[in-house]
Amino acid sequence: MEARWRWNDRRPGGQRDAIRAMSSAGSTCPVMVMFLVAFLVASPARPPWGGQVETLPGATMLVNGVPLRVEVARSPEAQQRGLGYRNGLANNTGMLFVYDEAAAHTFWMKGMRFCLDIVWVERNTIVGAAESICPAPAGTSDAAIPRAQAPEPVHDVLEVRAGWLAAHGVGVGSRVMIHLDEPAR
């Protein structure tokens, strides 16, 4: 190793020149490293699937007579992604998760940036809700991320902005009507 070091020292542009150039930069290198670290820490979390998301079909719902515009998540990928990594929802909008099999579905707040009301629907009736479920702080382990489970098996789960249920007087026993949009031709 020593012989190789000496050989590179004698070559123009060898390791010694590179080391001398780095040390002559003085404190520039640590400043650049700190800038890079600060940039990476300050960057918003990127979703695992990148920035591209499929456009989901839409539907209009009446929840206890209140109109609501929703995206419909039917595929396992869309259901797993849900509203994660979005910055919020517009007023009177949400996401409807439609499942082929009724189950006591559990939802968690991984990747969420805002609070939600999670509503369990079976046979066009709300059978349960978890209100104002909020995301965990950054760095929370997956095991500690808040979860909410349906009180009974359901086919449909609705997510809306936190406080929507209370603001519209909606709760267990409220009726739900869903009108799916016609597919584009």
N, C-alpha and C positions, 0 to 999 in steps of 0.2 A: 504494500500500500504506500509506503514511504517513497519508493522509487517512482511510482506513478505520479505522486504529488509533485515531486521535483520536476519531472518531465513536463507536466502541465504548467508549472510555474515559469518555465523558460519559453513556452510558446506564446507568441503575441496573441492577446485575447484569451488566454488560458484562465484557469480557475482563480489565480491570484488577481488578475485584472478584474474579473467579475466580482470577487470579494471586495477589492479596493473600491470599485464603483458603487457597490451596495453600501459600504461603510461611509463613503463620501456623501451619500445621499442624506446622511445624518438621521434626523428623526422623521424623515418623510415616510419611511416604511411603516413604523408603528402607527402613524396618523392614517395611512391608507388602510391598514388592517382594521383600525377602530371604525373608520368610515364604512367599510364593507360590512362589518358586524352590525353596526347601527342600522344600515340599510336593510339587511336581512331580517333583523328583529322587528323593524317598523313596517315591513311589507305585510299586507293583509294575507291571511291564510288562503292558500289556493286549494280548491277542491281536488280530490284525488283524480278526477276524470279530466282535469284541465279546465279550460274556460268554456268549452263547447258543450251545450246541452240541447237535447232534442226538444222540439216544440211539442208540448202535450196537447191532446184534445181538450176542448172546453165544454162546459155545461153551465146552465143556469139553474140555480136551486131556489126554492122558497123554503125558508126555515122559519116555522111558526108565522108564515105570511111575509117574512122579510126577504127581499131578493138578495141573492149572493151569487157572484160570478166566480167559478172555480176552474182550476186545471184538474184534469182527471189522470191520476197515476194508476195504470193497470199493470204495466210490465214490472218484473222484479227489480230491474235497474232503476226505473223511475220511482218506485216505492222506496228503494234503499236511499236514493238521493233526496227525495222529498223536497223540502224547502231549505235544506242545508246550504250554507255558504251564500245565501241571499242576504241582502241588507234589510229587507222588510217586505211588507205586503201593503198594497193600496187599500183604501177603505172598501169594505164590502166585497172583498175577494178572499180566496182561500185555495186549498188543495183538497180534493176528494180522493181517497185511496179506496179502490174497488178490488175486493178479493173474491176469487172463485169459491173459496171454502170459508165458512164461518169459523172464527177462532177468537180466543181472547188475546187479540193482537197487542203487543207491547211496543210502544214508541219511545225513543230516546232523543236527547237533544244534542247529539254529536254534530258538530259543524254548524250549529244554529247560532245566529247573531241577534236574535230578538225573541221575545216571549210569545207564547202561544196559548190558545185554548184548544184542547184536543177533545173531539166529540165522537162518541161511538154511536153508530146508527144501525138499527136492525128493523127490517120490515117497515121502512119509512117513519120510524119513531126514534127519537133520541133515548138511549137506554143508560147513558152515563157520560160524564165529562170530567176532564181534569183542567181546571181553570188556572190561567196565569203561570204556566210552567215556563221557567226561565233557563237559559243556557248556563252551564258551569263556567267559571273563570278559565282562561287559557292555562294550559298545563295540567288540568284535572285529568286523572287517570280514567280510562274507559269504565272501570268498575264503579267510579264515583259520579259518573254523568247521570243527571236526573232521568228517570224513566216513568212512564205511565202505562198502566195495563187496563184493557177493557174489562168491565165488571162481569161480562158474560160474552159468549161467542157472538161476533158480528161480522157482517159482510162489508160494511162501509165505515170508514173513519174520515172525519173532516177536521182539517186544521185551519184555524182563523187567528187573526191578531188577538193577543191577550186583551180581555175586557169586552170582546165582541158579544159574548153570550149575555153578560150582565147588562150591557148597554141596550140590548134588544129584548130583554126579558125572556130569553130562551133557556130551557133547561130540560131535565128528564121529563119525558112525556110529550115534548113538543113534536109536532108533525113536520116531516121533511118530504118535499117533492123535488125530483131531479129530472131535468129536461136536457138530454145530451144534444150537443150541436150536431148538425148533419156533417158528415165528412166532406172535405173539399173534393170536387170532381175534376 
